[in-house]
Amino acid sequence: MTGWRCENVDSGIFQAVQEAGIVALKEGEPYVKEFRKIYKERRDCVIEALEKINISCKVPDASIFVWAKTPEGYTSSEFVSKLLKETGVVVTPGNGFGESGEGYFRISLTVDTDRLKE
């Protein structure tokens, strides 16, 4: 359900999302434990790779994203463009999340560990 929301203030929620949310709340704990393990492995893989190339970041306790500091001399947009052009790796520039995001980029942990290592 990545990206789906079971909270909505201004309009109704798509019924399939409501029903999936009910099942997840009633029966999800065994799956949640497994997913926590998977996402921790992915997070640790990304953190280790960033540390090897001296890019600093805060280690998230619970997230499907890792936010890292943009290397000195680049805006977030410049850095992610360079990364895409030179390596084919797609990450999200922090400035897309507002002024406070400038100077950071976001890495998604929603792909498998082998792909992240690549």
KEKE-3310 file (N, C-alpha, C; in steps of 0.2 Angstrom, whole numbers, plus 5000, padded with zeros to 4 digits):
npx = (5004:5010:5011:4997:4984:4976:4970:4960:4955:4947:4939:4931:4938:4944:4936:4942:4954:4950:4945:4957:4965:4958:4960:4973:4975:4969:4975:4988:5001:5010:5015:5020:5031:5040:5041:5047:5060:5065:5065:5074:5085:5087:5088:5100:5109:5109:5114:5126:5133:5132:5140:5152:5156:5157:5145:5134:5120:5105:5101:5086:5073:5061:5056:5052:5061:5077:5085:5098:5112:5116:5131:5144:5144:5134:5117:5102:5094:5104:5113:5105:5102:5115:5119:5109:5112:5125:5125:5113:5105:5091:5085:5077:5076:5078:5073:5061:5052:5050:5057:5065:5070:5080:5097:5097:5094:5083:5082:5073:5068:5060:5064:5071:5084:5096:5095:5097:5110:5116)
npy = (4994:5006:5023:5024:5031:5030:5040:5054:5070:5079:5072:5057:5040:5029:5014:5001:5004:5007:4994:4986:4993:4989:4975:4975:4981:4972:4959:4961:4961:4949:4951:4964:4963:4956:4965:4976:4970:4968:4982:4987:4981:4986:4999:5000:4995:5006:5016:5012:5012:5026:5031:5026:5034:5046:5054:5062:5058:5056:5042:5034:5029:5023:5022:5023:5029:5037:5051:5062:5072:5084:5084:5095:5111:5108:5111:5103:5099:5100:5091:5078:5078:5077:5064:5056:5058:5053:5040:5034:5033:5036:5048:5059:5076:5087:5100:5099:5097:5109:5124:5121:5108:5110:5106:5093:5076:5063:5046:5031:5017:5007:4998:4982:4975:4970:4978:4990:4989:4988)
npz = (5000:4998:4997:4998:5007:5022:5029:5028:5026:5019:5010:5004:5006:4994:4992:4991:4997:5010:5014:5013:5022:5034:5034:5036:5048:5056:5054:5051:5059:5058:5045:5046:5055:5046:5036:5042:5045:5032:5027:5036:5033:5020:5023:5030:5021:5012:5020:5024:5011:5008:5018:5014:5004:5010:5012:5022:5033:5042:5052:5049:5060:5057:5042:5024:5017:5015:5020:5014:5015:5002:4992:4995:4986:4977:4972:4978:4966:4956:4960:4960:4946:4941:4946:4940:4926:4926:4931:4930:4941:4951:4962:4973:4973:4987:4987:4981:4990:4997:5003:5014:5011:5003:4999:5002:4998:4993:4996:4990:4998:4993:4983:4980:4990:4983:4971:4976:4981:4969)
capx = (5000:5015:5008:4990:4982:4969:4968:4958:4951:4942:4935:4931:4943:4943:4933:4947:4959:4947:4945:4964:4967:4955:4963:4980:4975:4967:4979:4995:5007:5016:5018:5024:5037:5044:5043:5052:5066:5067:5066:5080:5091:5088:5091:5107:5113:5110:5118:5133:5135:5133:5146:5158:5157:5157:5139:5131:5113:5103:5098:5079:5071:5056:5054:5054:5066:5083:5087:5105:5115:5119:5138:5146:5145:5128:5110:5099:5093:5110:5116:5102:5103:5122:5118:5105:5116:5131:5125:5106:5101:5085:5084:5073:5079:5075:5069:5054:5048:5050:5063:5069:5072:5086:5103:5096:5091:5079:5083:5068:5069:5055:5066:5074:5091:5101:5095:5100:5117:5118)
capy = (5000:5012:5029:5024:5034:5028:5045:5059:5075:5083:5068:5050:5036:5024:5008:4996:5006:5006:4987:4984:4995:4985:4969:4976:4982:4966:4953:4963:4961:4945:4954:4970:4961:4954:4971:4979:4967:4970:4989:4989:4978:4990:5006:4999:4995:5013:5020:5009:5015:5033:5032:5024:5040:5052:5058:5061:5057:5054:5036:5034:5024:5020:5026:5020:5034:5039:5058:5063:5079:5085:5085:5103:5113:5107:5111:5097:5098:5099:5084:5073:5078:5074:5057:5053:5058:5049:5033:5031:5032:5041:5050:5064:5082:5089:5106:5097:5097:5115:5127:5117:5102:5112:5104:5086:5072:5057:5039:5027:5010:5003:4993:4976:4976:4969:4984:4996:4988:4990)
capz = (5000:4997:4994:4999:5013:5026:5033:5023:5030:5015:5005:5006:5004:4990:4996:4992:5002:5017:5016:5014:5029:5039:5035:5038:5055:5060:5052:5048:5063:5056:5039:5048:5057:5041:5032:5046:5044:5025:5027:5040:5029:5014:5025:5032:5015:5009:5025:5023:5004:5009:5023:5011:4999:5014:5012:5028:5033:5048:5051:5051:5064:5054:5036:5018:5014:5018:5018:5014:5013:4996:4993:4995:4979:4973:4975:4977:4959:4952:4962:4957:4939:4939:4948:4935:4920:4926:4934:4929:4948:4952:4968:4973:4976:4993:4986:4979:4997:4999:5004:5020:5008:4999:5002:5004:4993:4996:4993:4992:5000:4990:4978:4984:4992:4977:4967:4980:4981:4962)
cpx = (5004:5011:5000:4989:4976:4967:4966:4954:4946:4938:4935:4937:4941:4941:4939:4952:4957:4947:4952:4967:4964:4958:4970:4980:4973:4972:4986:5001:5012:5019:5022:5030:5042:5046:5048:5059:5069:5069:5073:5086:5092:5091:5098:5112:5114:5115:5125:5136:5136:5139:5152:5160:5157:5151:5135:5123:5111:5100:5091:5078:5066:5054:5055:5059:5072:5085:5094:5107:5118:5126:5139:5147:5139:5122:5107:5097:5099:5113:5112:5102:5110:5122:5114:5109:5122:5131:5118:5102:5097:5084:5080:5076:5075:5071:5062:5049:5047:5057:5068:5072:5079:5092:5103:5093:5088:5080:5077:5070:5064:5057:5070:5082:5096:5101:5098:5107:5120:5119)
cpy = (5006:5017:5029:5027:5032:5034:5051:5064:5078:5079:5061:5046:5031:5017:5003:4998:5005:4999:4984:4986:4991:4979:4970:4977:4976:4960:4955:4962:4956:4948:4960:4968:4959:4960:4975:4977:4969:4977:4991:4986:4983:4997:5005:4998:5002:5017:5018:5012:5022:5035:5031:5030:5046:5057:5057:5061:5055:5047:5036:5028:5020:5024:5021:5024:5035:5046:5059:5070:5079:5087:5093:5105:5112:5109:5104:5095:5096:5092:5078:5072:5075:5066:5053:5052:5053:5042:5030:5030:5038:5042:5056:5070:5085:5096:5105:5097:5104:5118:5124:5111:5104:5109:5096:5083:5066:5051:5035:5020:5005:4998:4988:4978:4975:4975:4990:4995:4990:4997)
cpz = (5000:4994:4996:5006:5016:5030:5028:5027:5025:5010:5007:5003:5000:4994:4997:4997:5009:5019:5017:5020:5035:5040:5038:5046:5059:5059:5051:5052:5060:5050:5041:5050:5051:5037:5036:5045:5037:5025:5031:5036:5023:5017:5027:5026:5012:5014:5024:5016:5005:5013:5019:5006:5003:5013:5018:5028:5040:5047:5053:5055:5061:5048:5030:5014:5018:5015:5019:5012:5006:4996:4992:4987:4975:4976:4974:4970:4955:4954:4959:4950:4937:4941:4942:4928:4920:4928:4932:4936:4949:4959:4968:4976:4982:4992:4983:4984:5000:5001:5009:5017:5004:5003:5004:4998:4996:4992:4995:4993:4998:4985:4982:4985:4987:4972:4970:4980:4974:4961)
residu = (MET:THR:GLY:TRP:ARG:CYS:GLU:ASN:VAL:ASP:SER:GLY:ILE:PHE:GLN:ALA:VAL:GLN:GLU:ALA:GLY:ILE:VAL:ALA:LEU:LYS:GLU:GLY:GLU:PRO:TYR:VAL:LYS:GLU:PHE:ARG:LYS:ILE:TYR:LYS:GLU:ARG:ARG:ASP:CYS:VAL:ILE:GLU:ALA:LEU:GLU:LYS:ILE:ASN:ILE:SER:CYS:LYS:VAL:PRO:ASP:ALA:SER:ILE:PHE:VAL:TRP:ALA:LYS:THR:PRO:GLU:GLY:TYR:THR:SER:SER:GLU:PHE:VAL:SER:LYS:LEU:LEU:LYS:GLU:THR:GLY:VAL:VAL:VAL:THR:PRO:GLY:ASN:GLY:PHE:GLY:GLU:SER:GLY:GLU:GLY:TYR:PHE:ARG:ILE:SER:LEU:THR:VAL:ASP:THR:ASP:ARG:LEU:LYS:GLU)
# end
